[in-house]
């Protein structure tokens, strides 16, 4: 099943990178993600499946599929996002915002982020609030 959003997850020394709108995911070295981004001049999360595959081929980056543990990690995050979307579609009573609700953190690196940010400024992970 295609994921709704791209994923960039630090996993040991590698990055698990799941492509938005696709079920494709790869285990990449941070330097390879940087090379792909430099190739197109955009964050990897903004690239389409064909662009990622083309860049990997052109730059001779080996396509390493995820192992079972890595795939489970990515699947868990996709499931959490789907649950969050489903729960946000259910109307809930609105209350006055509290200071706790106004503080947001990146789910990948824990950095404090602006509530309107789409990507973490520290690690580049796409944010969902």
Buried (B, 14 or more C-beta within 10 A) or exposed (E): EEBEBBBBBEBEEBBBBBBBEBEBBBBBBEEBBEBBBEBBEEBBBBBBBEBBBBBBEEEEBEEBEBEEEBBEBBBEBBEEBEEEEEEEEEEEEEEEEEEEEEEBEBBBBEEEBEEEEBBBEEBBBBBBE
